[in-house]
């Protein structure tokens, strides 16, 4: 007979595993070490997660899913509240000033995503999603002023992909060495870069 599962214990396992994978690296972590950190029998872990790889997948997809849900809900509310002529700019301001900072706060998730940048994390898929979304919103902004986005900002998605990856990697490195920059400086750089490209200031959100 299968043992009953407890939601609080499941969350504790996810939380401690996330910290451990970020601190030690996935390859140097084990289910035994995780069980010892939590203070439970290792067999209890397998009641909740069938394998270390499965545990990693849950950490990544649940963490990313929370961010994506927050992002999409925020963009939807900005679409409703903004004037038609500024809908794109308002959504872009939310993404740069609110959504990306929320993602950047989850340093453990970022370290895991970059440290396991393969099939388990589907990192490229996630970055492609963000780059495509940002490019679409910037396209709205450019269209609002009567220009063709492809002509005004060629190769936009590729540039955004590089910028996003560079931002995440900078955050990961700043956790290990004192680079003199943090999430605030990176967000300020992204905002100023977007404003320079558009020739318009992002509104406060």
Secondary structure as UniProt FT lines:
FT   HELIX           7..24
FT   TURN            27..28
FT   HELIX           31..38
FT   HELIX           42..48
FT   HELIX           52..81
FT   HELIX           84..86
FT   HELIX           87..94
FT   HELIX           95..99
FT   HELIX           100..105
FT   HELIX           107..115
FT   TURN            116..122
FT   HELIX           123..144
FT   TURN            145..146
FT   HELIX           149..152
FT   TURN            154..155
FT   HELIX           156..176
FT   HELIX           183..198
//
